[in-house]
Amino acid sequence: MLSLRNAYEALAVSVPTIVDGVRGRLSARESDARLERFAANVMRNAEIAVSVRGRENLAGGQSSRGGLDAGTRTYVVMSNHQSHYDVPVLYYVLGGRLRMVAKKELFDVPVFGRAIRDAGMIEVDRGNRERAIASLAAAKAQLASGTHLWLAPEGTRSETGELLPFKEGGFVLALDMEAPILPITIKGTRDVLPSRGMFSRKGVEVHVTIHPPIETSPFLAGARAGTTTDIKAARDALMNEVRLAIASAL
């Protein structure tokens, strides 16, 4: 029943988002507010107790209520991925001024898929080069407008809780935009609902660690100065540093 109730919460914000999108009345601010409301309701329903370490690492991008602010520093947020509950946890901690970069299958879900597209989420289709290029352009536009982007570099949920190999797309984006990466570690959401699970558990403690931002410009500078072989080497070095940060709090 808990899983169904939280599926209803997603539906409850999806339907008005679609209606506003069709009418041309959907604003980023309203989408932000709905995402925050959805996250708060899910957390309350599941009675999840969240502890957060490292809020001081949001300096320069922190709102008055402790989440990510718009109009200051724009981050590419990267976290590990263990459960569907990672999404509401991140919105609960960071606020609504955040958009997901997600695999195309999510956008095929009836009602929900249309709503997240209308709200500005970024669809990734790795099998279609033209769509992948269009997604990259959309992601750049979101960052340029002051909206933070979240993606899971593993590309899918880990069934064991251990970090999976990272995909390179998000690191290419961050380097191209010279945007700082904000690594985040989430622990405990697997105990609420594991990968491929159907039944949610109440009253689980979830721990979120916000690590210091990792600047991408030094990696590019190294490539340009010849201290690394090429951009690919710079990307791999950046990927490794982000992985070490996330893994350090698992």
Stockholm file with secondary structure:
# STOCKHOLM 1.0

chainA/1-250         MLSLRNAYEALAVSVPTIVDGVRGRLSARESDARLERFAANVMRNAEIAVSVRGRENLAGGQSSRGGLDAGTRTYVVMSNHQSHYDVPVLYYVLGGRLRMVAKKELFDVPVFGRAIRDAGMIEVDRGNRERAIASLAAAKAQLASGTHLWLAPEGTRSETGELLPFKEGGFVLALDMEAPILPITIKGTRDVLPSRGMFSRKGVEVHVTIHPPIETSPFLAGARAGTTTDIKAARDALMNEVRLAIASAL
#=GR chainA/1-250 SS CHHHHHHHHHHHHHHHHHHHHHHTCCCHHHHHHHHHHHHHHHHHHHTCEEEEECGGGGTTSBCTTSSBCSSSCCCEEEECCCCTTHHHHHHHHHCSSEEEEEEGGGGGSTTHHHHHHHTTCEEECTTCHHHHHHHHHHHHHHHHTTCEEEECTTSSCCSSSSCCCCCSHHHHHHHHHTCCEEEEEEESHHHHSCTTCCCCCSSCEEEEEECCCBCSHHHHHHHHHTSSSSHHHHHHHHHHHHHHHHHTTC
#=GC SS_cons         CHHHHHHHHHHHHHHHHHHHHHHTCCCHHHHHHHHHHHHHHHHHHHTCEEEEECGGGGTTSBCTTSSBCSSSCCCEEEECCCCTTHHHHHHHHHCSSEEEEEEGGGGGSTTHHHHHHHTTCEEECTTCHHHHHHHHHHHHHHHHTTCEEEECTTSSCCSSSSCCCCCSHHHHHHHHHTCCEEEEEEESHHHHSCTTCCCCCSSCEEEEEECCCBCSHHHHHHHHHTSSSSHHHHHHHHHHHHHHHHHTTC
//
